């Protein structure tokens, strides 16, 4: 059975760091590009960071560039998002998504309608 699960979210102070993990099972994980998205209360969901299936191409939203790092280990079916120098505006529910997408920038900006999603993990950054 297919599932995606995120973990690692918690309350952290501004300037702190967190590592989020995304694990996928029940599908060919290494065939899929993986993206991290977030949604804050009252705001639309936005793509934060995406990584391609095999070429290790990455894309970052301007708001997190230089602070977040996405990586993947296909042997373990896991993608991590290292978040450093966190800011209050990084607060939100962070979702992981697996998509058959060749190019990661459009994937981050406009997820496919058949994207596979996890339930999300809450990140709260206090000022």
N, C-alpha and C positions, 0 to 999 in steps of 0.2 A: 504494500500500500504506500502511495506517495505521501510524503510529508516533508515539511520544512520547519525548522525550529530555531528561533533566535534566543540568545541568552546574553547576560552580561550587563544589562542596564541597571542603573541604581542612581541614588542621589549622590552628587559630587559637587565640590566647591568650584567656583570659577578659577580657571587656571590649572585645574586638575586633569587627570587622564582616565580613560576607560578603554577597555577592549571588548568589543562585541563579537560574538561568534554566531555563525549561521551554519547549520548542519542540514544536509538533505539526504533523504533515503527514498528508495522505491522508483528511482529513475536514473538515467545515465547522466550523473552529475557533471562529468567532464565534457559533456556535449553542450552544456548550457552556460551562457554568460550569467553572471550573478550581480545583482545590484542591491545597494542599500538605499532606502528611501526613508523619509521622516515626515511626520505630520504633527504640527503643533495645534493646540486648541484654536479653533476659529480660522485656521489657515489651510490652504491647499497642500496636498502631499507634494513633496519635492524630492527629486533624485539627488542623493548626496555623493555617492561614489559607485562606480561600476567597473567590473573586470571581465575581460573576455574569457571564453571557454578554454582556449589552449595557448593563445599567443601572449597572454599576460598583458595585453593592452589595458590601460586604465584610463578612467575619466573621473574628474572631480568637479563638483560645483565650485564656483568662484568663492563662495562663502566659507568653504572648508579647505581650500587649496593651501598646502603648506602646513596644515595642522592634522589632517586625517590621512591615513594610509590604508589602502585595501590590499589584501593578499589572499591567495588561495592555495590549498593543498588538496589536489584531486585524489591522492591516495587515501585521504581520510574524509573526503567529501565535506570539507569545511572551508568556509571563507571567513576571514576576520577583518574587522574594521578597528584599527588603532586610532584612537581619538585623543589628541594632546591639546593642551592650552584651551580647554573647553570654556565656552562663554555661555551666559544665560540664554542667549538666542539659539543655542544648540539644543535646548530643551524640546522634547517631543517623543512621540512613539516611533521607534525605529523598526522598519520592516525590511525583511530580506525577500528578494524575488529572483526566481530562476526563469530565464527566457531564452528562446532560440533566437539570438540576435547576433549578427556579425559585427556590427559597429557599436561601440559602447556609448558614445556621446548621444546619439538619438535614443538609445535604450534608456539612458538616465533621464532624458527630457520627456519621453513619451513612451511609457511601458506598453507592451503588447496586450491586446485584449485577452489573450490566453496565457498570460503570465501566471506562474505559480507563486503563491504568497504564503509567508508564515503569519503567525498571530501577532508578532511584534514584541518588542521589549522597551520598557519605559526608561528614558534618560532624563534626569532632572538636574539642571545645573543651577546652583544657588549663587547669588551675587555676594 
